[in-house]
Amino acid sequence: MTEHDAAAEAPGGAGAPSRAFTSEPRDPMTEHDAAAEAPVHHEVPSPEPPAQRRLPGPDVVRAAALIGVVVMNYHGYLVIRGGQQGDDRVDRFFDPWDGPLSTRFAATFVLVAGVGVTLLTRARAADRAAITSMRWRLARRGLLLYVTGLVFDTVWAGTILPFYGAMFAVAAVIVTWSSRWVLTLGGMTAVAGAAIAWWRFEQELSGHSTAWLDDGQRSPRALLLDVFVNGTHPLLPWLAFFTAGIVLGRLLGSTLHGSNLLGSILLGSPRWRPAALGVGTTLWVAATLVSGIVSSSDTGSGVATLLASADPFDRGVVYTASALGTALVAFAAISWIADRHAGRPAVEVLRVAGQMSLTLYVLHALLFNLLVDWWGWVRPTGLDTALAFAVAYWTVGLIAAWLWSRRFDRGPLEIVYRRLTA
């Protein structure tokens, strides 16, 4: 199996449970192309064969994000079923709706999905016939994810899978766009999401209902609005994370080792990494400052408060910037650690789990329903139960994924997914 194909192949999902039974993903792809994993340009020729130069970073970041997704999902869904949310400092930190971790893991997962799409398609960029074939492949995968996601939503309400499917459909169109236009599209979706939230706020303030936007029906119009506007992870603004990942994927390996001071401090990391850390930190700090200033101001208008809100369900630009910032920092930092320690047992275990994210995501939801709803073995109490449940799941899940990988190249659902969309 090529490692970069996996990054774009198997989604797993996440996103914090919304106030109306939503799910904490996020998403996806678990295979990348071996040719895309190795750096494109080297300042010093490397004697290693391509297979040895493949870096585990994207897979490990995906696994780390999915671990966080499961923690937030288990906590949120146990609270929905009657568990105690708590009000101390730790409880507020893990609050799946309003806490500082809310949807951060999901946003990172979507960012990695964008990286995976680029790594899957980059080696074929010069071949027009191959690109056309890849567009159809992405479209098929998007359609399969969307349809199966709608079905899975009846089991795990608020799943991110349909939204991943929609993102793959968009990727089929924009995969050959220049980075400037891809980023422009992402920025436009962030602004559009905030503008719609602003419009709804003004309409309701004027006494006009906007309930028709989320009537809960399964009509074509309702499904379209759900994907773009009022789902748990709507493209407006979540496509901003995905497009940022596409551009970030294009930077991976574009230059190998920096010779500047910062690159040396970071132990020879590629030049894209300090840039990602810098941009990510700047976005997060700026968003935090703006949100804090507006929320503490007595003169701030309702609209200003809404747009500057860090609440993920307000869809404000400040939230999108903040979540994108933390996703960039997480990707740069975790991938650096993983690449630095490639081949070590802990990294290998996480790399394998990252390549089976779709299987592990689906299993975490099915296991929750089985143990909580059907058998009643896990009872909704507080954060301690959610954390213990998540630790138990990942202890067994990581071991099972590792054992499976000793015999098979891909996870069971990844195998099915690949065969249906080849």
Secondary structure, DSSP 8 states (H G I E B T S, - for coil): --HHHHHTT--EE-----TTT----EE---EE-HHHHS-S--SS---S-HHHH---HHHHHHHHHHHHHHHHHHHHHHHHTT-----SHHHHHT-TTTSTTTTHHHHHHHHHHHHHHHHHHGGGTT-HHHHHHHHHHHHHHHHHHHHHHHHHTTTSTT-SHHHHHHHHHHHHHHTTS-HHHHHHHHHHHHHHHHHHHHHHHHHHHTT---GGGG----SHHHHHHIIIIISSS-HHHHHHHHHHHHHHHHHTTTS----SHHHHHTTS--THHHHHHHHHHHHHHHHHHHHHHHHH-SS--HHHHHHT---GGGT-HHHHHHHHHHHHHHHHHHHHHHHHTTTSHHHHHHHHHHHTHHHHHHHHHHHHIIIIIIS--S----HHHHHHHHHHHHHHHHHHHHHHHTT-SS-HHHHHHHHHH-
